[in-house]
Amino acid sequence: MLGVGAALLIGNVKARDVDGRYANSPLKGWFDNLKSKGGAPCCSDADGSAVSDVDWEAKGGRYRVRIDGRWYDVPEEALITEPNRAGRTMVWPVTYQDGSIHIRCFMPGSMT
C-alpha cells in the first residue's frame, strides 16, 4: 500500500522554481516537459541536480549515480531517452521520510 501511495505522490509532482531563477532560461519549457522512459514527469531544471562525471558511470548498458557519497543503480524506467539539450548529466532524486532515495529521472551527459 505504501508503494502505491508513493507512486501516486511521484506522479503528481509539479515543477517548481521557488525563487524564479530559471524563469528566463531558453530550456525552461523543455525541462518542464521532460519525462522518464517510464512516463514519470521529471519536473524542471530547478528540481534536478547536475552530476559531475566522477559521480556517474555507465557499464553494460546500465547507469549508476553517486548521491551523497552513496552509489545508486538507475532504474531503466528512470532514464530520459531523448537527446540531452542541457549537455550536462542530471538526476532527479526523491528522498522519502525514511531517508531512502528513489531516482525519478536520470539524463546522462557526455562523460568528457
C-alpha positions as CSV (number, residue, x, y, z in Angstrom):
1,M,0.0,0.0,0.0
2,L,2.9,2.4,0.8
3,G,4.3,1.7,-2.6
4,V,1.1,2.7,-4.3
5,G,0.8,5.9,-2.3
6,A,4.4,6.8,-3.1
7,A,3.9,6.1,-6.8
8,L,0.8,8.4,-6.8
9,L,2.8,11.1,-5.0
10,I,5.6,10.9,-7.6
11,G,3.1,11.0,-10.4
12,N,1.6,14.3,-9.1
13,V,4.8,16.2,-8.5
14,K,4.7,19.6,-10.2
15,A,7.7,21.6,-11.4
16,R,8.9,24.2,-9.1
17,D,11.1,27.2,-9.4
18,V,10.9,28.7,-5.9
19,D,13.0,31.8,-6.5
20,G,12.3,32.3,-10.2
21,R,16.0,31.9,-11.3
22,Y,15.1,29.6,-14.2
23,A,12.1,31.6,-15.5
24,N,14.1,33.1,-18.4
25,S,16.1,30.0,-19.3
26,P,15.8,29.2,-23.0
27,L,15.5,25.5,-21.9
28,K,12.8,26.1,-19.3
29,G,9.9,24.7,-21.4
30,W,12.0,21.6,-22.4
31,F,12.9,20.9,-18.8
32,D,9.3,21.4,-17.6
33,N,8.1,18.8,-20.0
34,L,10.8,16.1,-19.6
35,K,9.5,12.6,-18.8
36,S,11.4,9.5,-18.0
37,K,11.2,6.3,-20.1
38,G,8.6,5.1,-17.7
39,G,6.5,8.3,-18.2
40,A,7.2,10.0,-14.9
41,P,7.5,13.8,-15.1
42,C,11.0,14.9,-14.2
43,C,9.7,18.4,-13.4
44,S,12.2,21.1,-14.2
45,D,15.9,22.1,-14.0
46,A,15.1,23.5,-10.6
47,D,14.2,20.1,-9.3
48,G,17.2,18.2,-10.8
49,S,20.8,18.2,-9.8
50,A,23.8,18.4,-12.2
51,V,26.1,15.4,-11.7
52,S,29.9,15.6,-12.1
53,D,31.4,13.0,-14.4
54,V,33.1,11.3,-11.5
55,D,29.7,10.7,-9.8
56,W,28.1,8.7,-12.5
57,E,29.1,5.8,-14.7
58,A,27.7,3.5,-17.5
59,K,28.6,-0.2,-17.6
60,G,26.9,-2.9,-19.6
61,G,24.1,-0.6,-20.8
62,R,23.2,0.3,-17.1
63,Y,23.8,3.5,-15.2
64,R,24.9,4.3,-11.7
65,V,24.9,7.6,-9.9
66,R,26.5,8.8,-6.7
67,I,24.2,10.8,-4.4
68,D,25.5,12.0,-1.0
69,G,28.5,9.6,-1.3
70,R,26.4,6.5,-2.0
71,W,26.0,4.7,-5.3
72,Y,22.5,4.0,-6.7
73,D,21.6,1.9,-9.7
74,V,19.5,3.9,-12.1
75,P,16.2,2.1,-12.8
76,E,15.6,1.5,-16.5
77,E,12.3,3.4,-16.3
78,A,14.0,6.5,-14.9
79,L,16.1,7.1,-18.0
80,I,15.4,10.1,-20.2
81,T,15.8,8.8,-23.7
82,E,15.5,12.0,-25.7
83,P,18.7,14.0,-26.7
84,N,20.3,15.9,-23.8
85,R,19.8,19.5,-24.8
86,A,21.4,20.7,-21.5
87,G,24.6,18.9,-22.2
88,R,25.2,18.0,-18.5
89,T,24.4,14.8,-16.6
90,M,21.4,15.3,-14.3
91,V,19.5,13.3,-11.8
92,W,16.1,14.0,-10.2
93,P,16.1,12.1,-6.9
94,V,13.2,11.8,-4.5
95,T,14.0,11.4,-0.8
96,Y,11.4,9.7,1.3
97,Q,10.7,10.4,5.0
98,D,12.7,7.3,6.0
99,G,15.7,8.7,4.2
100,S,15.6,6.2,1.3
101,I,16.3,7.7,-2.2
102,H,14.4,6.9,-5.4
103,I,15.7,8.1,-8.7
104,R,12.8,9.6,-10.6
105,C,14.7,10.6,-13.7
106,F,18.3,10.4,-15.0
107,M,19.7,12.1,-18.0
108,P,23.3,11.0,-19.0
109,G,25.7,13.6,-20.3
110,S,28.7,13.3,-22.5
111,M,31.2,11.8,-19.9
112,T,34.0,14.1,-21.1
